[in-house]
Amino acid sequence: MSVRVRIAPSPTGDPHVGTAYVALFNYVFAKKHGGRFILRIEDTDRARSTAESEAAILRALRWVGLSWDEGPDIGGPCGPYRQSERGAMYKTEVAKLVESGAAYRCFCTAERLERMRAAAKGKSFVGYDGLCRGLARAESERRAAAGEAFVVRLAMPKTGQTVVADRLRGEVRFDNTQIDDQILLKSDGFPTYHLANVVDDHRMGITHVIRAEEWLTSTPKHVELYRAFDWPAPEWIHLPLLRNADKSKIAKRKNPVSLDYYRAAGFLPEALLNYLGTMGWSIAGDREKFTLAEMIEAFTFDRMSLGGPVFDLVKLAAMNADYLRALDDDDVVSRLRQWRLGDDYLRRLVPLVRQRVQRMDEFVPMTEYFFSGDLDYAALAQDLVPGNRTAKDVADCLLGLVEALDGERDFSPAALEAATRAFAEKVAWEAKELFMVVRMAATARKATPPLFETLAVLGRDVVRRRLRLCGEYLKRLR
Ligand code: GLU
């Protein structure tokens, strides 16, 4: 049996560093065994999925140096590779389960489910109470034919345990009394993650599901789904989550998690990939530096450990330094060009500053913050806090704005201005006053080219990082 593995990102946001981590282990495992690595887009959440996010994920994975054998951009024998284009398959498959009785139509209204939950308040586990599970087949058919809205639920076993055999963890047991009759098909006819994921893994011939630990609690449902379909299940391998030094899960609120940030911050993709390869895995003893080819050569899951690997920016920077030093000068020049000293980026800066300089030698000092990493706010502490505000007010405002801008898909100057004005209104700040604080947070200067053009060029990830760091700096001020 030849190995087929996949990553299945949902295109609902920035390309996440965790996606690159999971992709790396899938890729390496596939290459080790002469198998195929597949990229599938799980865009069943129609409200949150975007084409830009999908493009950004593909671009970022290519940037770190990974490639796939089948995917939405290159096709392959099991396409389409976007779930939104596979709707008919899910309906066909789920109909088989309703037919066999392994799944059932549930006609309960949102109000009824609400009352059910309220009545069960205080219980440790509140799942669907099974009202429609007992409906006679003919009755269910009749109500569906009469046009009544329904979802389809999996009839989970109600006693005993479901066992997930995980390659890294051994047998993980789940009490069936604690597992809900999972919705498979929503009332709009779209599949849920669980249904689409299992149907696709089966139809795409996936032999090993290598994914992040956070999906482990979904796996018993998937195990039961495979059983209900009477399909052979793949092997399960749940990778340990990347963590902060304090062991909390890495998350946007604390660290930069977007691959685009790492690119903008001047990390070399091969250094990042090597570092991700040390997350939970070791090549030999305490050796940390290795190439992708060496990782493939040595790869086995036996060298993976479960103690939450810490994704540490300081260690990553040290690894990056090693890689940077090993490049020859010409290489460094070409990397710098690819980073920010190339035509593309300079072309975006020039219109912002050309009217403001008399001589070209002013250009570099004037644009310094377009090339630097984290900024220092100490010299601005006084200016950052207007007389009528406290440092905490300003900090809360900046951190609130970070959240508000996160929801903003469009990072153009006009969209940024509209979002920032709307936020100012919401928190009852003068727009001008807020703009000044944002300018200082994003650039550590009081005078810059037009603010929103500047933010647009800096880009979402750098702006988010700087506003957050400035907010945190102000919080520490007394
Ligand atoms: N769509 C899921 C995600 O966004 C896929 C999880 C899985 O690999 O099964 O990560």
Residues whose N, C-alpha, C, O or C-beta is under 5 A from the ligand:
A	BS01	LIG	A8 P9 S10 E42 R211
